[in-house]
Amino acid sequence: MSRQLLQQDDQHHGRKSRSQGLRRHLTHPCAWVSRPWRRVLGVAHERAGGPAGAERGAAAVWMITVTFAVALVVGLVVDGSSRMNAIQAADHAAAEAARAGAQAVPEQTVQSRGVARGSSGARAVAAANAYLAAAGVSGSVAAGGGANLTVTTSVPWTPVFLNAVGVGSSVIEGRAEVSLVQSVEGEPS
């Protein structure tokens, strides 16, 4: 019976060799269904223009889209957290350098109202610069009027994943400012 169907199938579709049709027919996953009945039963066609051909590759497009979205989310999480760490490191280094500068002012140089006098500002700047050098952070220290000390730090940041979408390296700046006063229980003495 199947040989007759093969011969009819070969004749109907104009195949030159019956053995060629037999090989093709027996290796096809739906070999038990004759060609006219494949369309009726809803079995997928072999050609790209058939019912299954319209959806061919749809899973690949979906997987590429999902993979790209997941990689973007991972990049945002990893690089976002490393940027936050760089911001914290810059702010922490500035705050610690300012603290070191404020602690370098001797108590004897503080006036009766609690504000530091002239030469103590230079001592504070030197102590803050020494802290930045020891910490390996680049930055600048400035003593302002009114016995204020301002420390600005710079920390480099380089993204790991987001380089692929055009986010490049940048420099994160931290800033801290202290007043060189002596206080007792939160009030200037």
Buried (B, 14 or more C-beta within 10 A) or exposed (E): EEEEBBBEBBEEEEBEEBEEBBEBBEEBEBEEBBBEEBEEEEBBBEEEEBEBEEEEEEEEEEEEEEEEEEEBEEBBEBBEEBBEEBBEBBBBBBBBBBBBBBBBBEEEBBEEEBBBEEEBBEBBBEBBBBBBEEBEBBBEBEBEEEBBBBBBBBBEBBBEBBEEEEBEEEEBBBBBBBBBBBEEEEEEE
